[in-house]
C-alpha cells in the first residue's frame, strides 16, 4: 500500500562517506502539524507516527493525517502535546502526552481511550507527563512519568477497554529513588528490567536495586547486543560492559547523544554533529569515535537530536528535538 517511506522529520539515503549528506527535510509545509517532534514509530502497516507539540501525526510517505483533541468528542485524543509512542504486540498504539494522560488508539475504529496518570493518594495531583512507554515480554505496558521516581504499569488489558476511561488499570510500579528522574527501560534476554537515569537500576520486582556496574555515568540510551553485551551512551562517550568487562569509547561533544540498534545488529550513535554506524564487534576495537570514522556529518541547522530511527527500507534518519521548521 505504501510505496515510499520516509523516516522522521529528516531522512537520508544510504551513502558511503561522512562528507555527503543528502538530507530531505519534512516540515509543516508538507503537512506536519508542528516542527517539534518528541517521539516516532513505524507501525505494522508501514505508517510513520510522529508525536509532536501540536498533535499526533500519521504519515504514509505522501500525506499526513493529524489527530488533535476535540472537546466535544470523548473518542478523540486527550491532548495535543504528544510526548511518547509505542505499538504493542497486539497492534495497539499507545500515546503519552505532556499533561493530558495516556491514550490508547484503536486503528480499526479510529477512537482513543484515555487514562489519567497521577498519584491516587494525592488530591488534585493532576496528570503527570509521560516521557517513555515500553512493553515487556509478558505484555505488561510500562510508563515513565516526568515526575522524579514515578513509574507505572498496566498488566490486565488483553484487548481494548470497555469504557473510554481506563484509569483504574494504571498501577504504580518499580519505586526507586524519589529524587531521580528516569529516562528509559530496557528488558534484557532474561526479561530482567533495567531502568536508567543517574544510576542504573536492575529489577525483577517492584523495588529495583542499583545495578552492580561500576563505574557508571548518566546516559541517554541503553542497548543490549546479540552477544549479551550492554551499551550505554552518554554525552561524550559510549560504555560497553559484560560482567567484569567495561570499555569506554569517547566521541566529540555535540549536544545530547542518542543511540539505536538496527535490525542487522548495527549500533547507531548520533549527536548534533555526527552519526556513527558500527557493528558491535567493530565498535569494541575502537578507542574513540571521530569525524574521520563518522558515517556522516549532521546538517548545520540541527540543534539537537531526540532519536535515531531505521524504517523497513533501511532508511536512516534523526528526529530533531527542537529544530525550527
LUMPA-424584 format. One record per residue (C-alpha): x, y, z. Coordinates in steps of 0.5 Angstrom, whole numbers, plus 500, padded with zeros to 3 digits. Example, Ala and Ser with C-alpha at 12.3 -4.5 7.8 and 13.67 -1.06 7.14 Angstrom:
<atoms>
525491516/527498514/
</atoms>
This chain:
<atoms>
500500500/506505502/511505496/515511499/517511506/521517509/524516516/523522521/523530520/529529516/532523513/538521509/539515504/545510504/552514503/559511504/562517506/561522512/562528508/556528503/549529507/543529502/538531507/531532506/527536511/520534512/516541515/510544516/509546509/509538508/503538513/507536519/503540524/509542529/516542528/518540535/518532535/519528541/518521539/516517533/515510531/513506525/507501526/506494523/502497517/508502515/505508517/510513521/507516527/510523530/509525537/509533536/508539541/501540537/498534535/499526533/501526526/501519522/505519515/504515509/510517505/506522502/501525506/500527514/493525518/493530524/490527531/488533535/484534542/476535540/473538547/466536544/469528542/470524548/473519543/479524541/486524543/486527550/491533549/495536543/502536546/504528545/511526548/512518548/509513543/509505543/506500538/505494543/505486541/497487540/498492535/495498539/498505539/500508546/501515546/503519552/502527553/505532557/500534561/493530559/495523561/496517557/492515550/491508547/489508540/485503536/487504529/481500526/475504530/480511530/478512537/482514543/482511550/484515556/488514563/490519568/497519570/498521577/498520585/492517587/493518594/495526593/489530592/489535586/496532584/494533576/496529570/504527570/507528563/510521560/517521557/517514556/513507554/515500554/512493553/516487557/516480554/509479559/505484555/506489561/506496559/511501563/511508563/516513566/513520568/516526568/516527576/522524579/521517582/515516578/514509574/507506573/505500569/499496566/498489567/491487565/489490559/488484554/484488549/481495549/478498555/470497555/470504558/473511555/477512561/482506564/485510569/483504574/488500571/494504572/499502578/505505581/511500580/518500581/520505586/527508586/530514589/525519589/530525587/532521581/528523574/528516570/529516562/528509559/527502561/531496558/529489558/534484557/535477554/533474561/527479561/530483567/528490567/533496567/531503569/537508568/538515570/544518574/544511577/543504573/537500577/536493576/530490577/525483577/520486582/517493585/524495589/529496584/537496586/542500584/546495579/553492580/556496575/562501577/564506574/557508571/555515569/549519567/547516560/541518555/541511552/542503554/542498549/544490549/547487543/547480541/553478545/549480551/554486552/551492554/552499551/550506555/551512551/553519555/554526553/561525550/562517551/559510550/561505555/561497554/560492559/559485560/560482567/567485569/569488562/568495562/571499556/570507555/570510548/570517547/567522542/567529541/562533545/556536541/549536545/545530548/547524545/543518543/544511540/540505537/541498535/538497528/535490525/542488523/545489529/549495527/549500533/548508531/550513535/548520534/549527537/548534534/555534530/556527527/553520526/557514527/555507525/558500527/557493528/559492536/565488535/568493530/566499536/569495541/576495537/576503537/578508543/575514540/569516535/572522531/570526525/574521521/571515522/564518522/558515518/556522516/556530519/550533521/546539518/549545521/542547522/541541527/540544534/540537538/537530536/532526540/532520537/535516531/531511527/531506522/525504518/523498514/527500508/533501512/533509511/536512517/534519520/535523526/529526530/531533532/528535539/528543537/530545530/525550528/522548521/
</atoms>
